[in-house]
Amino acid sequence: MAGKKETQQQAVEEQRPNPPEYTREELLAGAANLFGVKPEVVAGALFGSGKEAYAIEEMGRLIRQFQQRKVYL
């Protein structure tokens, strides 16, 4: 029974279209409108990442993680 539910969930996930992805430059330009933060925050969230494009949801998650990082003095 559990196997049937898993295959149904996989089928539903495969039917979902991939969200559009945006370049770093596009995300930096739209930082205030899309995420309510300055471009510097987006740049900090992207620091060290090797990807070239991100979905809006993924970028929002990265920004939240960046803002919650501990600062060591």
Distance bins in CASP14 RR format, pairs under 12 A and 6 or more apart:
PFRMAT RR
TARGET T0000
AUTHOR 0000-0000-0000
RMODE 2
METHOD distances of the structure
MODEL  1
1 7 0 0 0 0 0 1 0 0 0 0 0
1 8 0 0 0 0 0 1 0 0 0 0 0
2 8 0 0 0 0 0 1 0 0 0 0 0
2 9 0 0 0 0 0 1 0 0 0 0 0
3 9 0 0 0 0 1 0 0 0 0 0 0
3 10 0 0 0 0 1 0 0 0 0 0 0
4 10 0 0 0 0 0 1 0 0 0 0 0
4 11 0 0 0 0 0 1 0 0 0 0 0
5 11 0 0 0 0 0 1 0 0 0 0 0
5 12 0 0 0 0 0 1 0 0 0 0 0
6 12 0 0 0 0 0 1 0 0 0 0 0
6 13 0 0 0 0 0 1 0 0 0 0 0
7 13 0 0 0 0 0 1 0 0 0 0 0
7 14 0 0 0 0 0 1 0 0 0 0 0
8 14 0 0 0 0 0 1 0 0 0 0 0
8 15 0 0 0 0 0 1 0 0 0 0 0
9 15 0 0 0 0 0 1 0 0 0 0 0
9 16 0 0 0 0 0 1 0 0 0 0 0
10 16 0 0 0 0 0 1 0 0 0 0 0
17 55 0 0 0 0 0 1 0 0 0 0 0
18 53 0 0 0 0 0 1 0 0 0 0 0
18 55 1 0 0 1 0 0 0 0 0 0 0
18 57 0 0 0 0 0 1 0 0 0 0 0
18 58 0 0 0 0 0 1 0 0 0 0 0
19 53 0 0 0 0 0 1 0 0 0 0 0
19 54 0 0 0 0 1 0 0 0 0 0 0
19 55 1 0 1 0 0 0 0 0 0 0 0
19 56 1 0 0 1 0 0 0 0 0 0 0
19 57 1 0 0 1 0 0 0 0 0 0 0
19 58 0 0 0 0 1 0 0 0 0 0 0
19 59 0 0 0 0 0 1 0 0 0 0 0
19 60 0 0 0 0 0 1 0 0 0 0 0
20 26 0 0 0 0 0 1 0 0 0 0 0
20 27 0 0 0 0 0 1 0 0 0 0 0
20 53 0 0 0 0 1 0 0 0 0 0 0
20 54 0 0 0 0 0 1 0 0 0 0 0
20 55 1 0 0 1 0 0 0 0 0 0 0
20 56 1 0 0 1 0 0 0 0 0 0 0
20 57 0 0 0 0 0 1 0 0 0 0 0
20 58 0 0 0 0 0 1 0 0 0 0 0
20 59 0 0 0 0 0 1 0 0 0 0 0
21 27 0 0 0 0 1 0 0 0 0 0 0
21 51 0 0 0 0 1 0 0 0 0 0 0
21 52 0 0 0 0 1 0 0 0 0 0 0
21 53 1 1 0 0 0 0 0 0 0 0 0
21 54 1 0 1 0 0 0 0 0 0 0 0
21 55 1 0 1 0 0 0 0 0 0 0 0
21 56 0 0 0 0 1 0 0 0 0 0 0
21 57 0 0 0 0 0 1 0 0 0 0 0
21 58 0 0 0 0 1 0 0 0 0 0 0
21 59 0 0 0 0 1 0 0 0 0 0 0
22 28 0 0 0 0 1 0 0 0 0 0 0
22 29 0 0 0 0 1 0 0 0 0 0 0
22 30 0 0 0 0 1 0 0 0 0 0 0
22 31 0 0 0 0 0 1 0 0 0 0 0
22 34 0 0 0 0 1 0 0 0 0 0 0
22 35 0 0 0 0 0 1 0 0 0 0 0
22 42 0 0 0 0 0 1 0 0 0 0 0
22 46 0 0 0 0 0 1 0 0 0 0 0
22 51 0 0 0 0 0 1 0 0 0 0 0
22 52 0 0 0 0 0 1 0 0 0 0 0
22 53 1 0 0 1 0 0 0 0 0 0 0
22 54 1 0 0 1 0 0 0 0 0 0 0
22 55 1 0 0 1 0 0 0 0 0 0 0
22 56 1 0 0 1 0 0 0 0 0 0 0
22 57 0 0 0 0 0 1 0 0 0 0 0
22 58 0 0 0 0 1 0 0 0 0 0 0
22 59 1 0 0 1 0 0 0 0 0 0 0
22 60 0 0 0 0 0 1 0 0 0 0 0
23 29 0 0 0 0 1 0 0 0 0 0 0
23 30 0 0 0 0 0 1 0 0 0 0 0
23 42 0 0 0 0 0 1 0 0 0 0 0
23 46 0 0 0 0 0 1 0 0 0 0 0
23 51 0 0 0 0 1 0 0 0 0 0 0
23 52 1 0 0 1 0 0 0 0 0 0 0
23 53 1 0 1 0 0 0 0 0 0 0 0
23 54 0 0 0 0 1 0 0 0 0 0 0
23 55 0 0 0 0 0 1 0 0 0 0 0
23 59 0 0 0 0 0 1 0 0 0 0 0
24 30 0 0 0 0 0 1 0 0 0 0 0
24 31 0 0 0 0 0 1 0 0 0 0 0
24 39 0 0 0 0 0 1 0 0 0 0 0
24 42 0 0 0 0 1 0 0 0 0 0 0
24 43 0 0 0 0 1 0 0 0 0 0 0
24 44 0 0 0 0 0 1 0 0 0 0 0
24 45 0 0 0 0 0 1 0 0 0 0 0
24 46 1 0 1 0 0 0 0 0 0 0 0
24 47 0 0 0 0 0 1 0 0 0 0 0
24 48 0 0 0 0 0 1 0 0 0 0 0
24 49 0 0 0 0 1 0 0 0 0 0 0
24 50 0 0 0 0 1 0 0 0 0 0 0
24 51 0 0 0 0 1 0 0 0 0 0 0
24 52 1 0 0 1 0 0 0 0 0 0 0
24 53 0 0 0 0 1 0 0 0 0 0 0
24 54 1 0 0 1 0 0 0 0 0 0 0
24 59 0 0 0 0 1 0 0 0 0 0 0
24 62 0 0 0 0 0 1 0 0 0 0 0
25 31 0 0 0 0 0 1 0 0 0 0 0
25 39 0 0 0 0 0 1 0 0 0 0 0
25 42 0 0 0 0 0 1 0 0 0 0 0
25 43 0 0 0 0 0 1 0 0 0 0 0
25 46 0 0 0 0 0 1 0 0 0 0 0
25 52 0 0 0 0 0 1 0 0 0 0 0
25 53 0 0 0 0 0 1 0 0 0 0 0
25 54 0 0 0 0 0 1 0 0 0 0 0
26 33 0 0 0 0 0 1 0 0 0 0 0
26 34 0 0 0 0 1 0 0 0 0 0 0
26 39 0 0 0 0 0 1 0 0 0 0 0
26 42 0 0 0 0 0 1 0 0 0 0 0
26 46 0 0 0 0 0 1 0 0 0 0 0
26 52 0 0 0 0 0 1 0 0 0 0 0
26 53 0 0 0 0 1 0 0 0 0 0 0
26 54 0 0 0 0 1 0 0 0 0 0 0
26 55 0 0 0 0 0 1 0 0 0 0 0
26 56 0 0 0 0 0 1 0 0 0 0 0
26 59 0 0 0 0 0 1 0 0 0 0 0
27 33 0 0 0 0 0 1 0 0 0 0 0
27 34 1 0 0 1 0 0 0 0 0 0 0
27 35 0 0 0 0 1 0 0 0 0 0 0
27 36 0 0 0 0 0 1 0 0 0 0 0
27 37 0 0 0 0 0 1 0 0 0 0 0
27 39 0 0 0 0 1 0 0 0 0 0 0
27 41 0 0 0 0 0 1 0 0 0 0 0
27 42 1 0 1 0 0 0 0 0 0 0 0
27 43 0 0 0 0 1 0 0 0 0 0 0
27 44 0 0 0 0 0 1 0 0 0 0 0
27 45 0 0 0 0 1 0 0 0 0 0 0
27 46 1 0 0 1 0 0 0 0 0 0 0
27 49 0 0 0 0 0 1 0 0 0 0 0
27 51 0 0 0 0 0 1 0 0 0 0 0
27 52 0 0 0 0 0 1 0 0 0 0 0
27 53 0 0 0 0 1 0 0 0 0 0 0
27 54 1 0 0 1 0 0 0 0 0 0 0
27 55 0 0 0 0 0 1 0 0 0 0 0
27 56 0 0 0 0 1 0 0 0 0 0 0
27 58 0 0 0 0 0 1 0 0 0 0 0
27 59 1 0 1 0 0 0 0 0 0 0 0
27 60 0 0 0 0 1 0 0 0 0 0 0
27 62 0 0 0 0 1 0 0 0 0 0 0
27 63 0 0 0 0 1 0 0 0 0 0 0
28 34 0 0 0 0 0 1 0 0 0 0 0
28 35 0 0 0 0 0 1 0 0 0 0 0
28 37 0 0 0 0 0 1 0 0 0 0 0
28 38 0 0 0 0 1 0 0 0 0 0 0
28 39 1 0 1 0 0 0 0 0 0 0 0
28 40 0 0 0 0 1 0 0 0 0 0 0
28 41 0 0 0 0 1 0 0 0 0 0 0
28 42 1 0 1 0 0 0 0 0 0 0 0
28 43 1 0 0 1 0 0 0 0 0 0 0
28 44 0 0 0 0 0 1 0 0 0 0 0
28 45 0 0 0 0 0 1 0 0 0 0 0
28 46 0 0 0 0 1 0 0 0 0 0 0
28 54 0 0 0 0 0 1 0 0 0 0 0
28 59 0 0 0 0 0 1 0 0 0 0 0
28 63 0 0 0 0 0 1 0 0 0 0 0
29 35 0 0 0 0 0 1 0 0 0 0 0
29 39 1 0 0 1 0 0 0 0 0 0 0
29 42 0 0 0 0 1 0 0 0 0 0 0
29 43 0 0 0 0 0 1 0 0 0 0 0
30 36 0 0 0 0 1 0 0 0 0 0 0
30 37 0 0 0 0 1 0 0 0 0 0 0
30 38 0 0 0 0 0 1 0 0 0 0 0
30 39 1 0 0 1 0 0 0 0 0 0 0
30 41 0 0 0 0 0 1 0 0 0 0 0
30 42 0 0 0 0 1 0 0 0 0 0 0
30 56 0 0 0 0 0 1 0 0 0 0 0
30 59 0 0 0 0 0 1 0 0 0 0 0
31 37 1 0 1 0 0 0 0 0 0 0 0
31 38 1 0 0 1 0 0 0 0 0 0 0
31 39 1 0 1 0 0 0 0 0 0 0 0
31 40 0 0 0 0 1 0 0 0 0 0 0
31 41 1 0 0 1 0 0 0 0 0 0 0
31 42 1 0 1 0 0 0 0 0 0 0 0
31 43 0 0 0 0 1 0 0 0 0 0 0
31 44 0 0 0 0 0 1 0 0 0 0 0
31 45 0 0 0 0 1 0 0 0 0 0 0
31 46 0 0 0 0 0 1 0 0 0 0 0
31 56 0 0 0 0 0 1 0 0 0 0 0
31 59 0 0 0 0 1 0 0 0 0 0 0
31 60 0 0 0 0 0 1 0 0 0 0 0
31 63 0 0 0 0 1 0 0 0 0 0 0
32 38 1 0 0 1 0 0 0 0 0 0 0
32 39 1 0 0 1 0 0 0 0 0 0 0
32 40 0 0 0 0 0 1 0 0 0 0 0
32 41 0 0 0 0 1 0 0 0 0 0 0
32 42 0 0 0 0 1 0 0 0 0 0 0
33 39 0 0 0 0 0 1 0 0 0 0 0
33 42 0 0 0 0 0 1 0 0 0 0 0
33 56 0 0 0 0 0 1 0 0 0 0 0
34 41 0 0 0 0 0 1 0 0 0 0 0
34 42 0 0 0 0 1 0 0 0 0 0 0
34 54 0 0 0 0 0 1 0 0 0 0 0
34 55 0 0 0 0 0 1 0 0 0 0 0
34 56 1 0 0 1 0 0 0 0 0 0 0
34 57 0 0 0 0 0 1 0 0 0 0 0
34 59 1 0 0 1 0 0 0 0 0 0 0
34 60 0 0 0 0 1 0 0 0 0 0 0
34 63 0 0 0 0 1 0 0 0 0 0 0
35 41 1 0 0 1 0 0 0 0 0 0 0
35 42 1 0 0 1 0 0 0 0 0 0 0
35 45 0 0 0 0 1 0 0 0 0 0 0
35 54 0 0 0 0 0 1 0 0 0 0 0
35 56 0 0 0 0 1 0 0 0 0 0 0
35 57 0 0 0 0 0 1 0 0 0 0 0
35 58 0 0 0 0 0 1 0 0 0 0 0
35 59 1 0 0 1 0 0 0 0 0 0 0
35 60 1 0 0 1 0 0 0 0 0 0 0
35 61 0 0 0 0 0 1 0 0 0 0 0
35 62 0 0 0 0 1 0 0 0 0 0 0
35 63 1 0 1 0 0 0 0 0 0 0 0
35 64 0 0 0 0 1 0 0 0 0 0 0
35 66 0 0 0 0 0 1 0 0 0 0 0
35 67 0 0 0 0 0 1 0 0 0 0 0
36 42 0 0 0 0 1 0 0 0 0 0 0
36 59 0 0 0 0 0 1 0 0 0 0 0
36 60 0 0 0 0 0 1 0 0 0 0 0
36 63 0 0 0 0 1 0 0 0 0 0 0
36 64 0 0 0 0 0 1 0 0 0 0 0
36 67 0 0 0 0 0 1 0 0 0 0 0
37 43 0 0 0 0 0 1 0 0 0 0 0
37 44 0 0 0 0 0 1 0 0 0 0 0
37 45 0 0 0 0 1 0 0 0 0 0 0
37 59 0 0 0 0 0 1 0 0 0 0 0
37 60 0 0 0 0 1 0 0 0 0 0 0
37 62 0 0 0 0 0 1 0 0 0 0 0
37 63 1 0 0 1 0 0 0 0 0 0 0
37 64 0 0 0 0 0 1 0 0 0 0 0
37 66 0 0 0 0 1 0 0 0 0 0 0
37 67 0 0 0 0 1 0 0 0 0 0 0
38 44 0 0 0 0 0 1 0 0 0 0 0
38 45 0 0 0 0 0 1 0 0 0 0 0
38 63 0 0 0 0 0 1 0 0 0 0 0
38 67 0 0 0 0 0 1 0 0 0 0 0
39 45 0 0 0 0 0 1 0 0 0 0 0
39 46 0 0 0 0 0 1 0 0 0 0 0
39 63 0 0 0 0 0 1 0 0 0 0 0
40 46 0 0 0 0 0 1 0 0 0 0 0
40 47 0 0 0 0 0 1 0 0 0 0 0
40 63 0 0 0 0 0 1 0 0 0 0 0
40 66 0 0 0 0 0 1 0 0 0 0 0
40 67 0 0 0 0 0 1 0 0 0 0 0
41 47 0 0 0 0 0 1 0 0 0 0 0
41 59 0 0 0 0 0 1 0 0 0 0 0
41 60 0 0 0 0 0 1 0 0 0 0 0
41 62 0 0 0 0 0 1 0 0 0 0 0
41 63 1 0 0 1 0 0 0 0 0 0 0
41 64 0 0 0 0 0 1 0 0 0 0 0
41 65 0 0 0 0 0 1 0 0 0 0 0
41 66 1 0 0 1 0 0 0 0 0 0 0
41 67 1 0 0 1 0 0 0 0 0 0 0
41 69 0 0 0 0 0 1 0 0 0 0 0
42 49 0 0 0 0 0 1 0 0 0 0 0
42 54 0 0 0 0 1 0 0 0 0 0 0
42 56 0 0 0 0 0 1 0 0 0 0 0
42 59 1 0 0 1 0 0 0 0 0 0 0
42 60 0 0 0 0 1 0 0 0 0 0 0
42 62 0 0 0 0 1 0 0 0 0 0 0
42 63 1 0 0 1 0 0 0 0 0 0 0
42 66 0 0 0 0 1 0 0 0 0 0 0
42 67 0 0 0 0 0 1 0 0 0 0 0
43 49 0 0 0 0 0 1 0 0 0 0 0
43 59 0 0 0 0 0 1 0 0 0 0 0
43 62 0 0 0 0 0 1 0 0 0 0 0
43 63 0 0 0 0 0 1 0 0 0 0 0
43 66 0 0 0 0 1 0 0 0 0 0 0
44 59 0 0 0 0 0 1 0 0 0 0 0
44 62 0 0 0 0 1 0 0 0 0 0 0
44 63 0 0 0 0 1 0 0 0 0 0 0
44 65 0 0 0 0 0 1 0 0 0 0 0
44 66 1 0 1 0 0 0 0 0 0 0 0
44 67 0 0 0 0 1 0 0 0 0 0 0
44 69 0 0 0 0 1 0 0 0 0 0 0
45 51 0 0 0 0 0 1 0 0 0 0 0
45 54 0 0 0 0 1 0 0 0 0 0 0
45 58 0 0 0 0 0 1 0 0 0 0 0
45 59 1 0 0 1 0 0 0 0 0 0 0
45 60 1 0 0 1 0 0 0 0 0 0 0
45 61 0 0 0 0 1 0 0 0 0 0 0
45 62 1 0 1 0 0 0 0 0 0 0 0
45 63 1 0 1 0 0 0 0 0 0 0 0
45 64 0 0 0 0 1 0 0 0 0 0 0
45 65 1 0 0 1 0 0 0 0 0 0 0
45 66 1 1 0 0 0 0 0 0 0 0 0
45 67 0 0 0 0 1 0 0 0 0 0 0
45 68 0 0 0 0 0 1 0 0 0 0 0
45 69 0 0 0 0 1 0 0 0 0 0 0
46 52 0 0 0 0 0 1 0 0 0 0 0
46 53 0 0 0 0 0 1 0 0 0 0 0
46 54 1 0 0 1 0 0 0 0 0 0 0
46 58 0 0 0 0 0 1 0 0 0 0 0
46 59 0 0 0 0 1 0 0 0 0 0 0
46 60 0 0 0 0 0 1 0 0 0 0 0
46 62 1 0 0 1 0 0 0 0 0 0 0
46 63 0 0 0 0 1 0 0 0 0 0 0
46 65 0 0 0 0 0 1 0 0 0 0 0
46 66 0 0 0 0 1 0 0 0 0 0 0
47 62 0 0 0 0 0 1 0 0 0 0 0
47 63 0 0 0 0 0 1 0 0 0 0 0
47 65 0 0 0 0 0 1 0 0 0 0 0
47 66 0 0 0 0 1 0 0 0 0 0 0
47 69 0 0 0 0 0 1 0 0 0 0 0
48 62 0 0 0 0 0 1 0 0 0 0 0
48 66 0 0 0 0 0 1 0 0 0 0 0
49 58 0 0 0 0 0 1 0 0 0 0 0
49 59 0 0 0 0 0 1 0 0 0 0 0
49 62 1 0 0 1 0 0 0 0 0 0 0
49 65 0 0 0 0 0 1 0 0 0 0 0
49 66 0 0 0 0 0 1 0 0 0 0 0
51 58 0 0 0 0 1 0 0 0 0 0 0
51 59 0 0 0 0 0 1 0 0 0 0 0
51 62 0 0 0 0 1 0 0 0 0 0 0
53 59 0 0 0 0 1 0 0 0 0 0 0
54 60 0 0 0 0 1 0 0 0 0 0 0
54 61 0 0 0 0 1 0 0 0 0 0 0
54 62 1 0 0 1 0 0 0 0 0 0 0
54 63 0 0 0 0 0 1 0 0 0 0 0
55 61 0 0 0 0 1 0 0 0 0 0 0
55 62 0 0 0 0 0 1 0 0 0 0 0
56 62 0 0 0 0 0 1 0 0 0 0 0
56 63 0 0 0 0 0 1 0 0 0 0 0
57 63 0 0 0 0 0 1 0 0 0 0 0
57 64 0 0 0 0 0 1 0 0 0 0 0
58 64 0 0 0 0 0 1 0 0 0 0 0
58 65 0 0 0 0 0 1 0 0 0 0 0
59 65 0 0 0 0 0 1 0 0 0 0 0
59 66 0 0 0 0 0 1 0 0 0 0 0
60 66 0 0 0 0 1 0 0 0 0 0 0
60 67 0 0 0 0 1 0 0 0 0 0 0
61 67 0 0 0 0 0 1 0 0 0 0 0
61 68 0 0 0 0 0 1 0 0 0 0 0
62 68 0 0 0 0 0 1 0 0 0 0 0
62 69 0 0 0 0 0 1 0 0 0 0 0
63 69 0 0 0 0 0 1 0 0 0 0 0
END
